[in-house]
Amino acid sequence: QDTLEFLRAVRQDIIENYEAFLAAKEPQPAPGHPGQDQGLTGEDLLARYEVNLFVDNAKTEGAPVVIEDHPSHHNLLGCVERESDFGALYTDHTLIKAGSIHKALGGFLILRIDDLAHGAQAWEGLLRTLRSGLCRIEDPTEGEQVRTRTIEPQPLPLTAKVILVGTDEAYELLLYGDERFQKLFKLKAHLQDHIPRTPENELKLIGLLGRIIAEGGLRPFLRDALAALVEQASTLCEDQSKLTLRLPLLRELMCEASALAGIRGRDTVDAVVLRQARDARQFRANLLEEEYLAEYDREMIKVATSGSATGRANGLSVRMYGDFAFGLPHQIACTVGVGHGGILDLEREAELGGPIHTKGMMILKSYLVSQFAQDKPVVLTGSLCFEQSYAEVEGDSASGAELAALLSALSGAPIDLGLAFTGAVNSSGMIMAVGGVNEKIEGFFEVCRRRGLTGSQGVLLPRDNVVNLMLKEEVVEAVAQGRFHIHPIDCIEQAMEILTGRPAGQRGPDGAYPEGSLFKLVDERLASLATLAARWSRGHTLNCEP
């Protein structure tokens, strides 16, 4: 109906200006600006009835999907452009330009929240459009800016769906900071950056990799290289059962591998070249890791990887510098003695321990109470600390190693320092999953490799973390050859048996631990400390009486 009315108006306008058509071929002394109503010339006449192709989706199949990566006010909501003629600005209907919101009518408009955050006027204009349901083309104004004379295009009904893409933090910021947001954006969907690793999804991923190769003009990738890329997709997820959807990271590696193959004079990319490209990427980023490892080589950082010691255990941590993470071993030391002070967390006392690490220390005390305070009080004083650690310690992934050092100090049983331990412990002694297991294992392996693998070294980790193992080829090869070991464990009892070579022991029907067991030694030591503390307290009280 609107189109018919417009065509009728055009016909009426032509009738009213028929004289201009008759004189269109006659020369005119001074043509006016397009859009002027008086003295229409032939050129003006053509401009007056010229069609402005506002949006063209003729070649679009299905509903239009528009992704706007620069959502300024003009790009998003459209604008009326102006031309200059002898210092004067003029405009007409042919200078009306569509925005992304118009191009997406009948379809979908996709925007990133981070891009919108840099344009306040675009955000406010988008909200007005959604609230009114009309796509208006207006000039943005700031403060007391003077508005110039212009035309006002007829607003179009909003028939597009607007999709915002962003992080959880950005969503919460808008949710709590702008009450209009929840009213206008009613549907929320979480998107994962990974998919399950199934044969079907592996084939789909290889298809996407083939598309990257074709679009990027890369050298052909051989079968073993594609298989290595699938493994790399799981490595980026740190999970054997998942594949990453962060394809740009894979594409970067593929581009470097293709370029490296060209340097090597090869027409194809195989797994060897792909591995060399990956190692080159790591080499460019691991300067700080090499500096740390040099300190271990010089024994400036003292962490033993052979022998045994009482009250000491090798814990593992992860350091992050930008987007590069690497693992390092740390020696955890524990001392115990007579007193009522309990176990002192030196990291917390030095204000270097975070709240999660402090909670892990409290869980250690709960474990001691649950296991050894059934027939006597747990009365002792002692301390736990990360030696040569001067940065903040956060997380509970070292609580298992801390408990091992504590049990060793109480029992007097030495711990094999050729083994490192990572894992969180709960109050019942179960070892729970932690993060960064690949970096931790590779870090301890590298320290041991530089000093010489003895065949007895290895890492204890939670059994729940086995699915997260995506280790480097050299670590896998050393484990297969028996030169390095990985011990999945379920509880602290299993860990102590591996670390000390002594059975942990379980309480019998009489409530006592078996003779010669580790926990028997701990129980006897705690009973001795309680007796000595009580004896000292009585003697101290008697000596203080007048």
C-alpha positions in Angstrom: 0.0 0.0 0.0 2.8 2.4 0.8 4.5 1.7 -2.5 1.3 2.4 -4.4 0.8 5.7 -2.6 4.4 6.7 -3.4 4.0 5.9 -7.1 0.8 8.0 -7.2 2.7 10.9 -5.6 5.4 10.6 -8.2 2.9 10.6 -11.0 1.2 13.7 -9.5 4.6 15.5 -9.2 5.4 14.7 -12.8 2.1 16.2 -13.9 2.8 19.3 -11.9 6.3 19.8 -13.4 5.6 18.8 -17.0 7.0 22.1 -18.2 10.4 21.1 -16.9 10.3 17.9 -19.0 9.5 19.9 -22.1 12.4 22.2 -21.4 14.8 19.5 -20.2 16.9 19.7 -23.4 17.1 23.5 -23.5 20.4 25.0 -22.1 20.1 26.6 -18.7 22.2 29.5 -17.5 23.0 28.3 -14.0 21.8 24.9 -12.7 20.7 24.9 -9.1 21.4 22.4 -6.5 19.8 19.0 -6.6 16.6 19.0 -4.6 15.7 22.7 -5.3 12.0 23.0 -6.2 12.1 26.2 -8.3 13.6 26.4 -11.7 14.1 22.7 -12.2 16.6 21.9 -15.0 17.1 18.6 -16.8 19.9 17.6 -14.4 17.8 18.5 -11.4 14.9 16.5 -12.9 17.0 13.4 -13.1 18.3 13.8 -9.5 14.7 14.5 -8.3 13.4 11.1 -9.5 16.6 9.1 -9.1 16.2 6.0 -7.0 18.5 5.5 -4.0 19.2 1.8 -3.6 19.0 1.8 0.2 19.6 -2.0 0.9 20.2 -4.7 -1.6 19.7 -8.3 -0.4 18.8 -9.7 -3.8 21.7 -12.2 -3.8 21.2 -13.2 -0.2 19.9 -16.7 0.4 17.6 -16.9 3.4 17.5 -14.3 6.1 20.3 -11.8 6.1 22.9 -12.2 8.8 25.0 -9.0 9.4 28.1 -8.9 11.6 29.1 -5.3 12.4 32.7 -5.1 13.6 32.7 -1.3 13.8 29.4 -0.3 15.3 29.8 3.5 15.3 26.6 5.6 15.2 26.7 6.0 11.4 27.7 2.4 10.6 25.1 1.0 12.9 22.1 3.3 12.6 22.7 4.9 9.2 23.2 8.5 8.3 22.4 11.4 5.9 25.5 12.4 4.1 26.2 15.9 2.8 28.0 17.3 -0.2 29.7 20.7 -0.4 29.1 23.1 -3.3 30.9 26.5 -3.2 31.2 26.2 0.6 27.5 25.3 1.2 26.4 21.9 2.4 23.4 20.3 0.8 21.8 16.9 0.8 19.0 15.0 -0.8 17.4 11.5 -0.7 20.3 10.0 -2.7 22.7 10.7 0.2 20.7 8.6 2.7 23.0 5.7 3.7 21.8 2.5 5.4 23.2 1.3 8.7 23.8 -2.3 9.7 20.4 -2.3 11.4 18.7 -1.6 8.1 20.8 -4.2 6.2 19.7 -6.8 8.8 16.0 -6.2 8.5 14.2 -9.5 8.3 17.2 -11.2 9.6 19.9 -11.0 12.4 22.4 -8.3 13.5 25.3 -9.6 15.5 27.4 -7.2 17.6 30.2 -7.5 20.1 29.6 -5.8 23.4 33.2 -4.7 23.6 32.9 -2.9 20.3 29.7 -1.1 21.4 31.4 0.0 24.6 33.5 2.5 22.7 30.5 4.2 21.2 28.1 5.6 23.7 25.9 7.3 21.1 25.7 4.0 19.1 24.6 2.1 22.2 22.0 4.7 23.2 20.7 4.8 19.6 20.4 1.0 19.5 18.4 1.0 22.7 16.1 3.7 21.4 15.6 1.6 18.2 14.8 -1.5 20.2 12.5 0.3 22.6 10.5 2.1 19.9 10.6 -0.7 17.2 11.5 1.9 14.6 14.8 2.4 12.7 15.3 6.1 12.6 18.1 7.9 10.8 19.2 10.8 12.8 22.3 12.9 13.2 24.1 12.3 16.5 24.4 15.4 18.7 26.6 16.1 21.7 25.6 18.6 24.3 24.8 22.0 22.8 26.0 21.1 19.3 24.1 23.2 16.7 21.9 21.1 14.4 22.2 21.8 10.7 19.2 21.7 8.4 18.7 18.3 6.9 16.1 15.9 5.7 14.3 13.4 8.0 13.8 10.0 6.3 10.8 8.0 7.2 11.5 5.5 10.0 11.3 1.8 9.1 9.7 -0.9 11.3 12.4 -2.9 13.1 12.1 -6.5 11.9 15.7 -7.7 12.8 16.8 -9.7 15.8 19.8 -8.1 17.5 22.4 -10.6 19.0 25.0 -9.3 21.4 28.2 -11.4 21.9 30.4 -10.9 25.0 31.9 -12.2 28.2 30.1 -13.1 31.4 31.7 -10.0 33.0 30.3 -7.7 30.3 26.9 -9.3 30.6 26.8 -8.8 34.4 28.0 -5.2 34.0 25.1 -4.4 31.7 22.6 -6.4 33.7 23.3 -4.5 36.9 24.4 -1.2 35.4 21.6 -0.5 32.9 18.0 -1.5 33.8 17.0 -1.3 30.1 19.3 -4.1 29.2 17.3 -7.0 30.7 14.0 -5.6 29.3 15.3 -5.4 25.8 17.5 -8.4 25.7 15.4 -11.2 27.1 17.2 -14.4 25.9 20.6 -15.4 27.2 22.6 -18.4 25.9 26.0 -19.6 27.1 28.4 -20.7 24.4 31.2 -23.2 24.9 34.6 -22.9 23.3 35.0 -26.7 23.0 33.1 -29.8 21.8 33.3 -33.5 22.8 36.1 -35.4 21.1 34.2 -38.0 19.1 35.1 -39.5 15.7 32.3 -37.4 14.1 33.6 -34.2 15.6 37.2 -35.0 14.7 36.1 -35.3 11.0 34.3 -32.0 11.2 37.4 -30.4 12.7 39.6 -31.8 10.0 37.1 -30.4 7.5 37.4 -26.9 9.1 41.2 -27.2 9.0 41.0 -28.1 5.3 38.9 -24.9 4.8 41.6 -22.9 6.6 44.3 -24.4 4.3 42.3 -23.6 1.2 41.3 -20.0 2.2 44.8 -19.2 3.4 46.6 -20.6 0.5 48.7 -22.8 2.8 50.8 -25.8 1.7 49.0 -29.2 1.9 49.1 -30.9 5.3 49.8 -34.6 5.4 47.8 -37.1 7.3 50.1 -37.1 10.4 50.1 -33.3 10.5 46.3 -33.3 10.6 46.3 -35.9 13.3 48.8 -33.7 15.3 46.5 -30.7 14.8 43.6 -32.7 16.3 45.9 -33.5 19.3 46.7 -29.9 19.6 43.0 -29.0 19.7 42.7 -31.3 22.7 45.9 -29.8 24.2 44.4 -26.3 24.1 41.5 -27.7 26.1 43.8 -29.6 28.5 41.4 -32.5 28.1 41.6 -35.7 26.2 37.9 -35.9 25.7 37.4 -32.4 24.2 38.3 -30.4 21.1 38.8 -26.7 21.1 36.7 -24.3 18.9 39.3 -21.6 19.1 40.3 -22.1 15.5 42.3 -18.9 15.2 44.9 -20.4 17.5 45.2 -23.5 15.3 45.3 -21.3 12.2 48.3 -19.3 13.6 50.1 -22.6 14.1 49.2 -23.8 10.7 50.4 -20.6 9.0 53.7 -20.8 10.8 54.1 -24.5 9.9 53.4 -23.8 6.3 55.9 -21.0 6.2 58.5 -23.2 7.9 57.9 -25.9 5.4 58.6 -23.4 2.6 61.9 -22.4 4.3 62.8 -26.0 4.5 62.1 -26.4 0.8 59.1 -28.7 1.3 55.9 -28.7 -0.7 53.9 -30.3 2.1 53.6 -30.0 5.9 54.2 -33.1 8.0 54.0 -33.7 11.8 57.8 -33.0 12.2 57.5 -29.6 10.7 54.3 -28.9 12.7 56.1 -29.9 15.9 59.1 -27.6 15.0 56.7 -24.7 14.4 55.1 -25.3 17.8 58.5 -25.6 19.5 59.5 -22.3 17.8 56.4 -20.6 19.2 57.3 -21.8 22.7 60.9 -20.8 22.3 59.9 -17.2 21.5 57.8 -17.0 24.7 59.7 -19.0 27.3 62.6 -16.7 28.2 61.4 -16.3 31.8 61.0 -20.1 32.1 64.6 -20.6 30.9 65.8 -18.0 33.4 64.1 -19.9 36.2 65.4 -23.3 35.0 68.9 -21.8 35.0 68.5 -21.0 38.7 67.6 -24.6 39.3 70.6 -25.7 37.3 72.9 -23.6 39.5 71.0 -24.7 42.6 70.3 -21.1 43.5 66.8 -22.4 44.0 67.3 -25.5 46.1 64.9 -28.3 45.1 66.2 -31.8 45.4 65.2 -34.3 42.8 66.9 -37.3 44.3 67.5 -38.7 47.8 65.0 -38.5 50.7 64.3 -36.2 53.6 61.9 -36.0 56.6 59.3 -33.3 56.7 60.0 -32.2 53.2 58.1 -32.7 49.9 58.3 -31.4 46.4 55.2 -29.4 45.5 54.4 -28.0 42.1 53.0 -24.6 41.0 52.2 -22.8 37.8 53.4 -19.3 36.9 51.6 -17.2 34.3 53.2 -14.4 32.3 50.6 -13.0 29.9 49.3 -16.0 27.9 52.3 -18.2 28.6 52.2 -20.7 31.5 54.9 -23.0 32.9 55.3 -25.2 35.9 58.0 -25.2 38.5 58.8 -27.4 41.6 59.0 -25.9 45.1 60.2 -27.5 48.3 57.6 -27.6 51.0 59.1 -27.9 54.6 57.3 -28.8 57.8 58.5 -28.8 61.4 56.6 -30.0 64.5 57.2 -29.8 68.2 55.7 -29.7 71.7 53.2 -26.9 72.3 49.7 -25.7 71.8 50.2 -23.3 68.9 48.9 -25.7 66.2 50.2 -25.7 62.6 51.3 -22.3 61.6 50.9 -21.2 57.9 54.0 -19.1 57.3 52.6 -17.9 54.0 49.6 -16.5 55.7 51.6 -15.0 58.5 53.8 -13.2 55.9 50.6 -12.1 54.0 51.7 -14.1 51.0 49.0 -16.7 51.2 45.6 -16.2 49.5 42.2 -17.2 51.1 42.0 -20.5 49.1 45.4 -21.5 50.3 44.5 -20.6 53.9 41.3 -22.8 53.5 43.5 -25.7 52.4 45.6 -25.3 55.5 42.5 -25.5 57.7 41.4 -28.6 55.9 44.8 -30.2 56.9 44.0 -29.6 60.5 40.5 -31.1 60.0 42.1 -34.2 58.5 44.4 -34.7 61.5 41.4 -34.3 63.9 39.3 -36.9 61.9 42.1 -39.5 61.8 44.1 -39.1 65.1 41.9 -37.3 67.6 39.5 -40.1 68.4 41.1 -41.1 71.7 43.3 -38.0 72.5 43.6 -34.4 71.7 45.8 -33.2 68.8 48.2 -31.0 70.7 51.3 -29.8 68.8 53.0 -26.7 67.4 54.7 -26.5 64.0 54.9 -24.7 60.7 54.5 -25.2 57.0 56.0 -23.1 54.3 57.1 -22.9 50.6 60.9 -22.5 50.8 62.4 -19.8 48.6 59.0 -18.6 47.5 58.6 -14.8 47.6 55.4 -14.4 45.6 51.8 -14.8 46.6 50.7 -18.4 47.0 47.1 -19.0 46.1 45.1 -22.1 45.5 44.9 -25.4 47.3 46.7 -27.6 44.7 49.7 -28.0 47.0 47.6 -29.0 50.1 48.3 -32.7 49.3 52.1 -32.1 49.3 51.8 -30.0 52.5 49.9 -32.8 54.2 52.5 -35.3 53.0 55.3 -33.2 54.6 53.3 -32.9 57.8 52.7 -36.6 58.1 56.4 -37.2 57.3 57.5 -34.8 60.0 55.1 -36.5 62.6 56.1 -40.0 61.7 59.8 -39.5 61.0 59.4 -41.4 57.7 61.5 -39.8 55.0 59.9 -38.8 51.7 61.4 -39.7 48.3 62.4 -36.3 46.8 62.6 -37.8 43.3 58.8 -37.6 43.4 56.7 -34.4 43.2 53.1 -34.2 44.3 50.2 -32.0 43.1 46.6 -32.4 44.3 44.1 -30.9 46.7 43.0 -32.8 49.7 39.7 -32.8 51.5 39.0 -33.4 55.2 38.6 -37.2 54.6 42.0 -37.5 52.8 40.7 -37.8 49.2 42.9 -36.2 46.6 40.9 -33.9 44.3 41.5 -32.6 40.8 43.6 -29.4 40.2 44.5 -27.3 37.3 47.6 -26.9 35.2 48.7 -30.6 35.6 50.4 -30.6 32.2 52.6 -27.6 32.9 53.4 -28.9 36.4 54.5 -32.3 35.1 56.5 -30.9 32.3 58.2 -28.4 34.6 59.3 -31.0 37.1 60.3 -33.3 34.2 62.5 -30.6 32.7 64.3 -30.0 36.0 64.9 -33.7 36.4 66.0 -34.1 32.7 68.6 -31.4 33.1 70.0 -33.1 36.1 69.8 -36.5 34.7 66.8 -38.9 34.8 67.4 -41.7 37.4 64.4 -43.9 36.4 62.7 -43.5 39.7 61.5 -39.9 39.4 58.0 -38.9 38.7 54.9 -37.0 39.7 51.9 -37.9 41.8 48.6 -36.4 40.6 44.9 -36.9 41.3 43.3 -39.8 39.3 40.6 -37.4 38.2 43.2 -35.4 36.3 44.3 -38.3 34.1 41.8 -37.1 31.4 43.6 -33.8 31.4 47.0 -35.2 30.5 48.1 -33.8 27.2 51.9 -33.9 27.6 54.7 -33.2 25.3 56.2 -36.0 23.2 59.4 -36.2 25.1 57.6 -36.7 28.4 55.4 -39.4 26.9 58.4 -41.1 25.5 60.3 -41.0 28.8 57.2 -42.5 30.6 56.9 -45.2 28.0 60.6 -46.1 28.5 60.3 -46.2 32.3 62.7 -43.2 32.8 59.9 -41.1 34.3 56.7 -42.1 36.1 53.2 -40.7 36.6 51.3 -42.0 39.6 47.5 -41.4 39.6 46.2 -41.5 43.2 42.9 -41.4 44.9 43.7 -40.6 48.5 46.5 -39.4 50.8 47.1 -43.0 52.0 48.1 -44.1 48.5 50.4 -41.0 48.2 52.2 -41.7 51.4 52.8 -45.3 50.5 54.4 -44.2 47.2 56.4 -41.3 48.8 57.7 -43.2 51.8 57.6 -46.9 50.7 55.8 -47.7 53.9 52.2 -48.9 54.2 49.9 -46.2 55.6 47.7 -48.6 57.6 44.1 -48.6 58.6 42.5 -48.6 62.0 41.5 -52.0 63.3 38.5 -53.0 65.3 40.3 -52.0 68.4 40.9 -48.5 67.1 44.6 -49.0 66.7 46.8 -48.8 63.5 48.9 -51.9 62.5 52.4 -52.0 63.9 55.0 -50.6 61.6 52.5 -48.6 59.5 53.0 -45.0 58.8 49.9 -43.9 60.6 50.9 -45.9 63.7 54.0 -43.8 63.9 52.0 -40.6 63.5 49.5 -41.7 66.1 52.3 -42.5 68.6 54.0 -39.2 67.9 50.8 -37.3 68.5 50.2 -39.2 71.7 53.7 -38.4 72.8 53.4 -34.7 72.0 50.1 -34.5 73.8 51.6 -36.2 76.9 54.6 -33.9 76.9 52.5 -30.8 76.5 50.2 -31.8 79.4 53.3 -32.6 81.6 54.9 -29.3 80.7 51.6 -27.5 81.4 51.3 -29.1 84.9 54.9 -28.4 85.7 54.7 -24.9 84.5 51.5 -24.3 86.6 53.2 -25.7 89.8 56.3 -23.6 89.3 54.2 -20.4 88.9 52.3 -20.9 92.3 53.5 -18.7 95.2 
